[in-house]
Amino acid sequence: MMGLTMCEGKFVGRDEIALVPTPAATASWKPVPHSEVIDAVTDVVKAHNWQILDEQYGLARDGQRMFGFMRINKTHSPEWSRCIGIRNSHDQSIAVGLAAGLCVKVCSNLMLGGSMVLKRRHTSRIELNGLVLEAVEELETEFLTLETVAEDLKCLYVREDAARIAIVKAAEAGAVNSSDILPIFREFKAPQHEEFAEPTRWSLLNAFTENAKKYSPARADQCYRGLTRLFGLDGQPPTLWK
């Protein structure tokens, strides 16, 4: 559950985005060209010696709104990638926004989700560079935490009765729908992917995320934020096992 979804508008490349005119600034509003937002993110990514593995961009409202997604080079684990979501507007509807995390969702319906989200209004290019640098530096710290927690989850086994209780708790917390309790438990017992065959907390988390693939972007974002807290992916003690 990551990437760019265009509920309106269309997918485009960097060349087409560069052709979008930027409105004149006013005393209280300083629009940033869409291309400058993308270039600022690209510059910081390259400065960290990272590589952009793939990227997606889209324009909506006749080019007034731009949305983007970058998947950057993987960590030592083959199971996740570092992702950055981007959005910008020329019609004052939304602020310049960046999202970062293991799973980032960007949608033209204005949904911007990730483990960490930063937004700024009336941003100059100089301020934008600082915003991007802040996002990437926080991303680096976040990933170190996520990698440590993920490795711990793989070593902690879960009995079936404990898994049942945990799934019900997640539904009570609003991370998943109550109607999904049984499908999640079935995925935990018989996972679609062989690498999750061991009944660990990591496999249980995968059962939740497999189920979340059917959710709308907004509901999936709510789910992932809830799971982050429940499983302690934010580095704090998990609440699912109390």
KAGI-V816954 format. One record per residue. N is the residue number from 1. OMEGA is omega in whole degrees, -180 to 180 (999 if undefined). Layout:
N_OMEGA, N_OMEGA
//
This chain:
1_176, 2_179, 3_-177, 4_175, 5_179, 6_176, 7_173, 8_-178, 9_-175, 10_173, 11_-179, 12_175, 13_180, 14_-178, 15_-180, 16_178, 17_-180, 18_-179, 19_-179, 20_-180, 21_179, 22_-180, 23_177, 24_179, 25_174, 26_-180, 27_-175, 28_-175, 29_-178, 30_-179, 31_178, 32_177, 33_180, 34_-178, 35_180, 36_178, 37_180, 38_-179, 39_-180, 40_178, 41_-180, 42_-179, 43_-179, 44_177, 45_180, 46_180, 47_177, 48_-179, 49_175, 50_-180, 51_176, 52_-178, 53_174, 54_-177, 55_179, 56_178, 57_178, 58_177, 59_177, 60_179, 61_179, 62_177, 63_-179, 64_180, 65_-179, 66_179, 67_-179, 68_180, 69_176, 70_170, 71_-175, 72_-165, 73_-174, 74_173, 75_180, 76_180, 77_178, 78_-171, 79_178, 80_177, 81_175, 82_-175, 83_177, 84_175, 85_-175, 86_169, 87_-178, 88_178, 89_174, 90_-178, 91_177, 92_-177, 93_-179, 94_177, 95_169, 96_-177, 97_176, 98_175, 99_-179, 100_178, 101_175, 102_-178, 103_-178, 104_178, 105_176, 106_-180, 107_179, 108_173, 109_176, 110_176, 111_178, 112_-174, 113_176, 114_178, 115_-179, 116_-177, 117_177, 118_-180, 119_177, 120_175, 121_176, 122_-171, 123_173, 124_-180, 125_180, 126_179, 127_180, 128_179, 129_179, 130_178, 131_-179, 132_180, 133_178, 134_-179, 135_-176, 136_179, 137_176, 138_178, 139_-180, 140_179, 141_-179, 142_-177, 143_176, 144_177, 145_-178, 146_-179, 147_180, 148_-179, 149_-179, 150_179, 151_177, 152_-179, 153_-179, 154_-177, 155_-176, 156_-177, 157_-177, 158_175, 159_-177, 160_-180, 161_177, 162_178, 163_178, 164_-179, 165_-179, 166_-179, 167_177, 168_178, 169_179, 170_177, 171_178, 172_179, 173_178, 174_-180, 175_178, 176_177, 177_180, 178_179, 179_-178, 180_-178, 181_-179, 182_178, 183_179, 184_179, 185_178, 186_179, 187_178, 188_-178, 189_-178, 190_-175, 191_179, 192_-176, 193_-174, 194_-177, 195_179, 196_-177, 197_179, 198_-177, 199_-179, 200_175, 201_178, 202_178, 203_178, 204_176, 205_178, 206_178, 207_177, 208_-175, 209_174, 210_179, 211_-177, 212_-179, 213_-179, 214_-178, 215_171, 216_180, 217_-179, 218_-180, 219_178, 220_178, 221_178, 222_179, 223_-177, 224_178, 225_178, 226_180, 227_178, 228_180, 229_-177, 230_-177, 231_179, 232_179, 233_178, 234_178, 235_178, 236_-180, 237_-179, 238_179, 239_-175, 240_-171, 241_180, 242_999
//
